[in-house]
Amino acid sequence: MVDGILLDPSQLKGKVKGGRAGAEIAGMTYIGYEIAVTSHSIHVYGDNCNADIQDEEYRYLVLPFDSVRAIEMKDLSDRGRCIVVYGLDDDLIFYSENQKSLSKNLKRVFLLLSKLLA
């Protein structure tokens, strides 16, 4: 069973953990997530899902940079800062849930992704 990001720390450009925050990963809603950025891809792990997931492939997603169409950062009145990653097949949305430190870390990930995708 997958239990978090499966990368060696030497491969990481950045990592954020939203332990109590919400995320939408490939159409599934999760409470708790991890994002890891490498030089060529985004790795995402969704922790707790309301759906009964029998297949682990829905909890861990690797999105190569060549399949990213766009990224967007928004400030929402009810959920705080969020990052949206638009992929060719799957979209990712990460919320800060108005947590200040997570909001700052999501901004850092957004800036890192902007730099790596440029």
C-alpha positions as CSV (number, residue, x, y, z in Angstrom):
1,M,0.0,0.0,0.0
2,V,1.3,3.4,-0.9
3,D,1.8,5.7,2.0
4,G,3.2,9.0,0.8
5,I,5.6,10.3,-1.9
6,L,7.8,7.5,-3.2
7,L,10.9,9.6,-4.2
8,D,14.4,9.8,-2.8
9,P,14.9,13.3,-1.3
10,S,17.8,13.9,-3.7
11,Q,15.4,13.9,-6.6
12,L,13.1,16.6,-5.1
13,K,13.1,20.2,-6.1
14,G,10.3,20.9,-3.6
15,K,7.7,19.2,-1.5
16,V,4.6,20.3,0.3
17,K,2.3,18.4,2.7
18,G,-1.2,19.5,3.3
19,G,-2.2,17.1,6.2
20,R,-5.6,18.6,6.9
21,A,-6.2,20.4,3.6
22,G,-8.4,19.4,0.7
23,A,-7.3,18.4,-2.8
24,E,-9.0,17.3,-6.0
25,I,-6.8,14.8,-7.8
26,A,-8.0,13.4,-11.2
27,G,-11.6,14.0,-10.2
28,M,-11.4,12.5,-6.7
29,T,-11.7,14.6,-3.5
30,Y,-9.1,14.0,-0.7
31,I,-8.4,15.3,2.7
32,G,-4.7,15.4,3.1
33,Y,-2.2,15.5,0.3
34,E,1.5,15.6,-0.6
35,I,3.0,17.3,-3.6
36,A,6.5,16.6,-4.8
37,V,8.2,18.4,-7.7
38,T,11.1,16.9,-9.6
39,S,12.9,18.4,-12.5
40,H,10.5,16.7,-14.9
41,S,7.3,15.9,-13.1
42,I,4.8,16.5,-10.3
43,H,4.1,13.6,-7.9
44,V,0.9,13.8,-5.9
45,Y,-0.4,11.6,-3.1
46,G,-4.0,11.8,-1.8
47,D,-4.4,10.6,1.7
48,N,-8.1,10.2,2.8
49,C,-10.8,9.9,0.2
50,N,-14.6,9.8,0.8
51,A,-15.0,7.2,-2.0
52,D,-14.3,3.5,-1.4
53,I,-11.1,3.1,-3.3
54,Q,-10.0,-0.4,-4.0
55,D,-7.3,0.5,-6.5
56,E,-4.2,2.3,-5.2
57,E,-3.5,3.9,-8.6
58,Y,-6.0,6.6,-7.8
59,R,-4.1,7.8,-4.7
60,Y,-0.8,8.4,-6.3
61,L,-0.4,10.3,-9.6
62,V,2.6,11.3,-11.6
63,L,2.1,14.2,-14.0
64,P,5.0,14.7,-16.4
65,F,5.7,18.4,-17.2
66,D,5.1,17.7,-20.9
67,S,1.4,16.9,-20.1
68,V,0.9,20.2,-18.1
69,R,-1.2,22.6,-20.1
70,A,-1.3,25.5,-17.6
71,I,-1.0,26.3,-13.9
72,E,-3.0,28.9,-11.9
73,M,-3.0,30.3,-8.4
74,K,-6.2,31.7,-6.9
75,D,-7.2,33.2,-3.6
76,L,-10.6,31.9,-2.7
77,S,-12.7,33.5,0.0
78,D,-13.9,30.2,1.6
79,R,-10.8,28.0,1.2
80,G,-7.8,30.3,1.0
81,R,-5.1,30.1,-1.6
82,C,-5.3,27.3,-4.1
83,I,-3.2,26.0,-7.0
84,V,-4.7,24.5,-10.1
85,V,-2.6,22.3,-12.4
86,Y,-4.3,21.6,-15.8
87,G,-3.1,18.4,-17.3
88,L,-3.9,16.8,-20.6
89,D,-5.8,14.0,-18.9
90,D,-6.1,15.0,-15.3
91,D,-6.4,18.2,-13.4
92,L,-5.1,18.8,-9.9
93,I,-6.4,21.3,-7.3
94,F,-4.7,21.9,-4.0
95,Y,-6.3,24.1,-1.3
96,S,-4.6,25.8,1.7
97,E,-7.9,25.8,3.7
98,N,-6.8,29.3,5.1
99,Q,-3.7,27.8,6.8
100,K,-1.0,30.5,6.6
101,S,2.1,28.3,6.4
102,L,0.4,26.0,3.8
103,S,-0.6,29.0,1.8
104,K,3.0,30.3,1.7
105,N,4.2,26.8,0.7
106,L,1.7,26.5,-2.1
107,K,2.9,29.8,-3.4
108,R,6.5,28.6,-3.3
109,V,5.4,25.4,-5.3
110,F,3.6,27.6,-7.8
111,L,6.7,29.8,-8.3
112,L,8.9,26.7,-8.6
113,L,6.5,25.1,-11.2
114,S,6.4,28.4,-13.1
115,K,10.2,28.4,-13.3
116,L,10.5,24.8,-14.3
117,L,7.8,25.0,-16.9
118,A,9.2,28.1,-18.5
